[in-house]
């Protein structure tokens, strides 16, 4: 993928954390761990994509550079980009190992 295609969106990746609430319990929260430029490609067609849309979810493929902390991203994390929060469903490196492709969805609770 050409570098110019990664400049359209700024993505932040958050890791889930449990913080002590001071009363013996834990509060769930998020901490931003990584931010970078990304390309978001909205998926079209196919039965799975159509079913997701009917359920109020929007599946996308997000491409980022495979640098440093980007390799630490897991499906337990979430992504914030384009004014929305996205749940990461799958992660895969491209064949040339220069980029990481994340399959994400919006519109559902984590």
C-alpha positions as protocol buffer text, in pm:
chain_id: "A"
residue {
  index: 1
  type: UNK
  ca { x: 0 y: 0 z: 0 }
}
residue {
  index: 2
  type: UNK
  ca { x: 127 y: 343 z: -85 }
}
residue {
  index: 3
  type: UNK
  ca { x: 209 y: 574 z: 206 }
}
residue {
  index: 4
  type: UNK
  ca { x: -29 y: 844 z: 82 }
}
residue {
  index: 5
  type: UNK
  ca { x: -331 y: 619 z: 141 }
}
residue {
  index: 6
  type: UNK
  ca { x: -254 y: 601 z: 515 }
}
residue {
  index: 7
  type: UNK
  ca { x: -296 y: 973 z: 575 }
}
residue {
  index: 8
  type: UNK
  ca { x: -673 y: 1003 z: 553 }
}
residue {
  index: 9
  type: UNK
  ca { x: -754 y: 887 z: 906 }
}
residue {
  index: 10
  type: UNK
  ca { x: -584 y: 922 z: 1243 }
}
residue {
  index: 11
  type: UNK
  ca { x: -645 y: 613 z: 1457 }
}
residue {
  index: 12
  type: UNK
  ca { x: -592 y: 565 z: 1829 }
}
residue {
  index: 13
  type: UNK
  ca { x: -571 y: 220 z: 1983 }
}
residue {
  index: 14
  type: UNK
  ca { x: -684 y: 165 z: 2342 }
}
residue {
  index: 15
  type: UNK
  ca { x: -606 y: -127 z: 2572 }
}
residue {
  index: 16
  type: UNK
  ca { x: -858 y: -239 z: 2836 }
}
residue {
  index: 17
  type: UNK
  ca { x: -745 y: -195 z: 3197 }
}
residue {
  index: 18
  type: UNK
  ca { x: -894 y: -262 z: 3540 }
}
residue {
  index: 19
  type: UNK
  ca { x: -828 y: 20 z: 3787 }
}
residue {
  index: 20
  type: UNK
  ca { x: -868 y: -12 z: 4165 }
}
residue {
  index: 21
  type: UNK
  ca { x: -1167 y: 200 z: 4271 }
}
residue {
  index: 22
  type: UNK
  ca { x: -1039 y: 246 z: 4629 }
}
residue {
  index: 23
  type: UNK
  ca { x: -1318 y: 37 z: 4782 }
}
residue {
  index: 24
  type: UNK
  ca { x: -1180 y: -310 z: 4707 }
}
residue {
  index: 25
  type: UNK
  ca { x: -1333 y: -331 z: 4362 }
}
residue {
  index: 26
  type: UNK
  ca { x: -1216 y: -276 z: 4009 }
}
residue {
  index: 27
  type: UNK
  ca { x: -1340 y: -35 z: 3745 }
}
residue {
  index: 28
  type: UNK
  ca { x: -1304 y: -122 z: 3379 }
}
residue {
  index: 29
  type: UNK
  ca { x: -1152 y: 144 z: 3157 }
}
residue {
  index: 30
  type: UNK
  ca { x: -933 y: 212 z: 2855 }
}
residue {
  index: 31
  type: UNK
  ca { x: -583 y: 355 z: 2815 }
}
residue {
  index: 32
  type: UNK
  ca { x: -454 y: 482 z: 2482 }
}
residue {
  index: 33
  type: UNK
  ca { x: -144 y: 280 z: 2389 }
}
residue {
  index: 34
  type: UNK
  ca { x: -79 y: 365 z: 2025 }
}
residue {
  index: 35
  type: UNK
  ca { x: -178 y: 622 z: 1761 }
}
residue {
  index: 36
  type: UNK
  ca { x: -99 y: 628 z: 1390 }
}
residue {
  index: 37
  type: UNK
  ca { x: -230 y: 707 z: 1045 }
}
residue {
  index: 38
  type: UNK
  ca { x: -458 y: 447 z: 890 }
}
residue {
  index: 39
  type: UNK
  ca { x: -659 y: 356 z: 583 }
}
residue {
  index: 40
  type: UNK
  ca { x: -1018 y: 242 z: 644 }
}
residue {
  index: 41
  type: UNK
  ca { x: -1184 y: 31 z: 376 }
}
residue {
  index: 42
  type: UNK
  ca { x: -1557 y: -29 z: 422 }
}
residue {
  index: 43
  type: UNK
  ca { x: -1661 y: -382 z: 328 }
}
residue {
  index: 44
  type: UNK
  ca { x: -1942 y: -434 z: 78 }
}
residue {
  index: 45
  type: UNK
  ca { x: -2139 y: -731 z: -47 }
}
residue {
  index: 46
  type: UNK
  ca { x: -2142 y: -1087 z: 78 }
}
residue {
  index: 47
  type: UNK
  ca { x: -2394 y: -1246 z: 310 }
}
residue {
  index: 48
  type: UNK
  ca { x: -2189 y: -1187 z: 624 }
}
residue {
  index: 49
  type: UNK
  ca { x: -2147 y: -817 z: 555 }
}
residue {
  index: 50
  type: UNK
  ca { x: -2516 y: -774 z: 471 }
}
residue {
  index: 51
  type: UNK
  ca { x: -2617 y: -959 z: 790 }
}
residue {
  index: 52
  type: UNK
  ca { x: -2387 y: -735 z: 996 }
}
residue {
  index: 53
  type: UNK
  ca { x: -2542 y: -425 z: 844 }
}
residue {
  index: 54
  type: UNK
  ca { x: -2893 y: -549 z: 921 }
}
residue {
  index: 55
  type: UNK
  ca { x: -2780 y: -596 z: 1283 }
}
residue {
  index: 56
  type: UNK
  ca { x: -2655 y: -236 z: 1294 }
}
residue {
  index: 57
  type: UNK
  ca { x: -2283 y: -310 z: 1262 }
}
residue {
  index: 58
  type: UNK
  ca { x: -2041 y: -176 z: 1000 }
}
residue {
  index: 59
  type: UNK
  ca { x: -1747 y: -407 z: 918 }
}
residue {
  index: 60
  type: UNK
  ca { x: -1424 y: -250 z: 788 }
}
residue {
  index: 61
  type: UNK
  ca { x: -1063 y: -343 z: 716 }
}
residue {
  index: 62
  type: UNK
  ca { x: -813 y: -101 z: 868 }
}
residue {
  index: 63
  type: UNK
  ca { x: -457 y: -95 z: 735 }
}
residue {
  index: 64
  type: UNK
  ca { x: -171 y: 45 z: 944 }
}
residue {
  index: 65
  type: UNK
  ca { x: 207 y: 25 z: 923 }
}
residue {
  index: 66
  type: UNK
  ca { x: 366 y: -269 z: 1110 }
}
residue {
  index: 67
  type: UNK
  ca { x: 594 y: -64 z: 1333 }
}
residue {
  index: 68
  type: UNK
  ca { x: 687 y: -97 z: 1701 }
}
residue {
  index: 69
  type: UNK
  ca { x: 381 y: -94 z: 1925 }
}
residue {
  index: 70
  type: UNK
  ca { x: 144 y: -169 z: 1636 }
}
residue {
  index: 71
  type: UNK
  ca { x: 251 y: -532 z: 1666 }
}
residue {
  index: 72
  type: UNK
  ca { x: 119 y: -536 z: 2026 }
}
residue {
  index: 73
  type: UNK
  ca { x: -242 y: -466 z: 1919 }
}
residue {
  index: 74
  type: UNK
  ca { x: -479 y: -755 z: 1997 }
}
residue {
  index: 75
  type: UNK
  ca { x: -852 y: -817 z: 1936 }
}
residue {
  index: 76
  type: UNK
  ca { x: -910 y: -725 z: 2303 }
}
residue {
  index: 77
  type: UNK
  ca { x: -821 y: -363 z: 2220 }
}
residue {
  index: 78
  type: UNK
  ca { x: -1045 y: -104 z: 2054 }
}
residue {
  index: 79
  type: UNK
  ca { x: -977 y: 155 z: 1787 }
}
residue {
  index: 80
  type: UNK
  ca { x: -1102 y: 513 z: 1772 }
}
residue {
  index: 81
  type: UNK
  ca { x: -1110 y: 675 z: 1429 }
}
residue {
  index: 82
  type: UNK
  ca { x: -1343 y: 878 z: 1206 }
}
residue {
  index: 83
  type: UNK
  ca { x: -1537 y: 992 z: 1513 }
}
residue {
  index: 84
  type: UNK
  ca { x: -1635 y: 638 z: 1615 }
}
residue {
  index: 85
  type: UNK
  ca { x: -1519 y: 353 z: 1836 }
}
residue {
  index: 86
  type: UNK
  ca { x: -1440 y: 26 z: 1660 }
}
residue {
  index: 87
  type: UNK
  ca { x: -1411 y: -324 z: 1806 }
}
residue {
  index: 88
  type: UNK
  ca { x: -1113 y: -514 z: 1669 }
}
residue {
  index: 89
  type: UNK
  ca { x: -1221 y: -861 z: 1554 }
}
residue {
  index: 90
  type: UNK
  ca { x: -908 y: -997 z: 1382 }
}
residue {
  index: 91
  type: UNK
  ca { x: -547 y: -901 z: 1308 }
}
residue {
  index: 92
  type: UNK
  ca { x: -323 y: -1017 z: 1023 }
}
residue {
  index: 93
  type: UNK
  ca { x: 7 y: -906 z: 871 }
}
residue {
  index: 94
  type: UNK
  ca { x: 28 y: -858 z: 497 }
}
residue {
  index: 95
  type: UNK
  ca { x: 253 y: -1091 z: 296 }
}
residue {
  index: 96
  type: UNK
  ca { x: 532 y: -834 z: 273 }
}
residue {
  index: 97
  type: UNK
  ca { x: 510 y: -773 z: 654 }
}
residue {
  index: 98
  type: UNK
  ca { x: 504 y: -396 z: 604 }
}
residue {
  index: 99
  type: UNK
  ca { x: 143 y: -349 z: 710 }
}
residue {
  index: 100
  type: UNK
  ca { x: -109 y: -489 z: 955 }
}
residue {
  index: 101
  type: UNK
  ca { x: -473 y: -538 z: 853 }
}
residue {
  index: 102
  type: UNK
  ca { x: -733 y: -522 z: 1128 }
}
residue {
  index: 103
  type: UNK
  ca { x: -1089 y: -639 z: 1076 }
}
residue {
  index: 104
  type: UNK
  ca { x: -1306 y: -408 z: 1287 }
}
residue {
  index: 105
  type: UNK
  ca { x: -1676 y: -344 z: 1353 }
}
residue {
  index: 106
  type: UNK
  ca { x: -1867 y: -50 z: 1492 }
}
residue {
  index: 107
  type: UNK
  ca { x: -2215 y: -38 z: 1636 }
}
residue {
  index: 108
  type: UNK
  ca { x: -2188 y: -313 z: 1899 }
}
residue {
  index: 109
  type: UNK
  ca { x: -2087 y: -314 z: 2263 }
}
residue {
  index: 110
  type: UNK
  ca { x: -1745 y: -449 z: 2354 }
}
